[in-house]
Amino acid sequence: MHLSSSRRCGRHGVEQMNGKSWMIAAALIVVPVSAQALGRTMTNGSGDGQVSITVTGGGGAGNSAGGAGGFYNPVGPSATAYTVAQSDLYYRVGGRGPLTSLTKAFANGEYTTFTLDLTTKEVFSRFYYDGLFIQLRQQLSGIFDMGIQVGSLLTQEYGFFSQDSITLDLVRYLDVDLVFDGGTEVNDGGGMLTQVDGSAMLFGIEGDLSPDAATTSVGIYNEGGVANGYQIGNYITLNDLVTAGGALSGSIAGDGSDSDLFIDAGAGHDVALALGARLDVPADIVTRFTTYTFFRSDPLVAGQGPGGPIGGVPEPTTWAMMIIGFGLTGSVVRRRKPSNEPRMEIGLCQTLN
């Protein structure tokens, strides 16, 4: 979606920024600075296979949103328990150096919005940080098998916008804690499976069991960009590797000599997942990247994804109109600066398609 379009705009508010002038069109719902880091709680119910999770405006959960989260009610007699110790999407521009979580970027960003739509139960956010405009749609949906709900899917669809062509290194990180069996998170299993489209799906399972066992699993997969490695390891070392910007090794801690891409029985640990991607963002075009988190209570099977996009990924026009309709951001249009003085103009703008 190219955001340049016919428009009627009023000029309001001028601020210095980056040597270029932008027009941000919006019927803005502005979150006060003191509230930016607070989460919004999403739920699709309290029954079997359903989830309640608190998310940040940058897409973080668990400790990123103030404490353990992802409260999941597995199918069967087990009681609801938390599953997510920490979840976030990390990024950097330029291919070198440490990565920054988008939760941190949102908390320190400018021009933020953060809205829970009570009708659709979707969470929308928008912010500017370090040369990037970022918009995010988050929603929960059910995963069904023959009409029976066996889990839930959290979809987090990002749009990245830059005035210059850039490449983003992205790493989706998830520290899984599964304690439904009355044990502790330090003996969980997991591994990697390949989906129908050839992409990697990483997951943790309750106990160091075979992934084809009917047990509780929580995992991640991405859509968009080019795959850029994965790694499964203990949360302590893996989190440090991700934040430092280290290369993902394609290894699975606890997978022994059989190299079957699953943690071996007896080798369970406090599992964390990291799944990388590289995303090219052309100048002046919103580029989408989607990451998924699944919570489910049935066996995982290679070649089958645990769910799909919510109603399909919106086409560019649909994406634009959706955002305009919810008042998050109408359009972001690069404009020529009228003088040598850099400036940002913030106005209320009607987009004409």
N, C-alpha and C positions, 0 to 999 in steps of 0.2 A: 504494500500500500504506500503510494507516494502521497505525502501529506499536503503538498502544494495544491491549492484549490481556489476557486472563486470565493469571495468572502465579503462580509460587511463588518467592519470592526470599529470600535471606539477605543481611543488611546487612554490608558490609565496607568499611572505608576511607572517610573523609570528607575532602573537599577543597573549598575556597572556589571558587565560580565564578558570576559573572554574575547574582547575585541570585535565581536560581531553582534548584530541585533536580531532578536527573535520576537515573533508575536506568538503568545500562548493564548489560544482561544479556550474559554472555559466558563461554565457555570459552576464555579469551584465550591466544593464543600471542604473548607480548610480545617485541618486538625491542628489544634494549638501545639506549639513546640513541646510543651510539657507532656503531651499525650502521644507524641509520635511513636514512642517505643512500645506502647501498650498493644496487646494483642486483641484480635477479634475471634470469638469462639464460634466455630461452625459445627453443626451436627446434622446427621440424617436420621436420627432416632436413637432409641436405647435398646432396641431388640437385637436378636441374634444377627451377627454380621454387620452391625452398625457402629459408628464411630462418633466421638466428640473430640475435636482437636482445636486448640488455640493457635492461631497463626499471626505472624507479624506482617507489616506492610511490605517487607522484602521477601516474604515467603518462608521465614524460619518457623520452627516449632520446637517443642521440648524446652530445654534450657535457653534456647534463643528467644523464647517467648515467655520466660519467667519461671519455668519449672517443667518437670517431666509431663508429657502429654500424650496425645494419640490414644485416648481411652477407648479401648475396643472390647466389644462383647462378642466373644467367639461363639460359633454355632455349638450348641450342646450345653452341658451343665456348668461349665466353668464360669465364674463371675467376671465382670468387667474389670480390666486392669490397664495400666498405662503400658505403652509399647515404644514410645519415642523418648529417648534421653536427650537427643539433640538432632535437629535437622536444619540444613541451610543450603543455599546455592552460593558458591564462591566464584569470584571472577577476577580477572586482571586484563589489562590492555597492554599489548606489546610483547608478550611471550616470555618475559623474565621478571623475577622478583616475587614477593609474597602475594597471596590472594586475599581479597577482602570479601567478607560475607555481605550479601545484599541486605540482611537485617541491619548490619552496622551502617551500610550506605543509606538506607531509609531513615534510620534514627538521626543521621547527621546531614541528611539531604535538605533541599530547599523545595518550595512550591509543592508541598506534599498534600495528598488527599488519601483518605483511608476510610472506606465505607462498607458496611454490611447491608446488603439489600435483603430485607426481611421476606420479600415475596419469592425471590429466586434462591435465597440462602447462599448467594455468591458474595465473595469479598473482593472489592476492587481497590487498587491503590495506584498512585502515580507520584513520581518524585524525580528531582534532578540532582545528580551527584557526580562531581569530578568529570564533567564534560558529557555525561550521558543522561538522556531522558529515558526513564524506565516506567513502564506501565505493566500491571499484573492483575490477572483474573484468577481467582481460586474458587473451586467448588468441589463438593463431595457428591458422589453418586454410588449406587449399589452395584455389586458384582453378583450375577445370578447364574445358576446352573439348573436348567430345566424348570425355571420359574421359581426356584427357591434361592433366597439370598444367602450367599456363602461368604460375603465379604463386602468391602467398600473400597472406593478409589478416590484419592485426592488428586485433582488435576490442577496444576499451577502453570498458567500460560503467560509467558513474559513477552513484552514487546520492547525492543531496544532501538533507540533513535539517537543518531549522532550527526553533527554537521560535517564531520569528516569521515572518510572511509577508515574503518578500524577492524581489527580482529580481536575477538574476545576468547580467552581461555576460560572455560567454565568447568566447575567440578560440583556435582551434586553429592552432598555428604549426608549420611544418616547413621546415627548411633542407635542400634536396636536394643531394646530391653524387653525380654519376654519371660514372664514369671507366672504364667497361668497354671503350670504344673506344680506350683508350690516350691519350686527350686529358686535359683538365683540366676541373674543375667550372665553370670560368668561361665556358664556351660552351654551356651547356645551354639547351634550349628548354622549352616547356610551354604551358599555357593553361587554359581552363575549358570544360567540357562540362556539358550539362544531362542529368540522369538521368531515368528513367521517371517518377518522382514529382515532377519539376520542380525538385528540389534541385540545388545546384551541386556539381560535382566538380572539384577543382583538381589539377594534376599537373605534374611536371617530367619531361622526356624527355632521353635521352642525345643530345646534339648538338641544334642548332637545326633540327630536321627537322619535317615535317608529322606531326601526331599519328596519322594513319592509316598511317604507316609501321610495319613490324614491328620495333620497337626497344624497349629497356628503358625502363620508366616507373615512377615512384613518385609516389603522390598521396594525397589525403585527401578525405573527405566526412563529414558529420555527420548524426545523426538525433536529433530532439528539439528542443524550443524553437521559436523563430521565427528565420528567417534574418536576419542583421544585417550584411550586407556581406561583401565579399571583396577581396583585393588580392594581386597577384603582383608581386614586385620583387626587387631585389638584396638579399641577406641583411643587409647592413650597415645600410641605411636602413630596411628593413621591420622588422627586429627592434627597432630604436629606437622606431619608431612604435607597435608593439604594446605594448611594455613601458610606454611613456608614456601609453597609453590613448587614442591618437589614433583618429579615425574611419577606417574602411576605405573607400577611395575607389571600389571597383569597377573599378579600372584594372589593366592588365597592361603592365608595363614591357617594351618591345621590340615591342609590337603597333603597327604603323604605321597608315597612313591607311586601310587596308582594314578595320580594326576587326573582324576575324574572331574575336577572343578568343584568338588564338594568337600566340606570339612569332614574329616574322618570321625567315626565313632570313637569316643574317648579323647578327642582332641578339641572339644568345644572351648570357647572362650567368650569374652565380652565383645560381641561382634559389632563392627562398624563397616560401612560400605562407602566406597567412593567411585563415582562414575563420571568420566571426563568427556568433554566435547569442545570442539573449536568452531566458533561461529563468526563468519564474515558479516559485517554490518556495513553495507554501502551508505554513502553520504545521503542524508535526507530521505531515507526509506526506513519505515518501521520493519524490523526483522524479528521474526518470532522464534521462540524456543520454549518447549514445553517439557516439564518434568512431572512424573507421576509417582505417587506412593500408594501401594496397595496393602490392604489388611485382609487376610482371608483365612478360611478354616477348612480347606480341602487340599488334596495333593497338587503340587505344581508339575506341569508336564512340559518337556522341551518342545519348542515349535509352536506353543500357544501362549499368547500374551494373557495376562490376568485381567485385562479390561482394555477399553479404548478411550479416545477423547470423548468428552461430554457432548453428545449430539454431533460429533464431528468437529474438527477444527474450523472455526469460522473463516470464510473467505475474507480477503482484505476489506471489501466494502462493508461486509457485515460487521467486521471488527470495528471499523471506524464508526459506524452508526450506533453500535452497541455502546461504545464509550461516550459518544455525544449524548445518547439517550439517558445515560446514568449520570451525566454532568461531571465526569471526571476530567476529560480534556477533549475539547472539540477539534483543535488542530494545532500543530506546531509548525510554523512556516518560517523558513529562513528568509531574511530580507536584507537588502543592501543597507549598510549604515549610512545615514545622511551626512555624517561628518567624520572626522578622525576620532571622535570620542566614542568608545564602545558603550553600548547600552542594551538593556533588556526592557521591553515594553510588555506589560501585562494588561490584557484587555478582555472584554466580553465580546465574543465574535460568533457570528452565525455562519456556518459552512453551507455553501450552496453546491449541490452535486448536479 
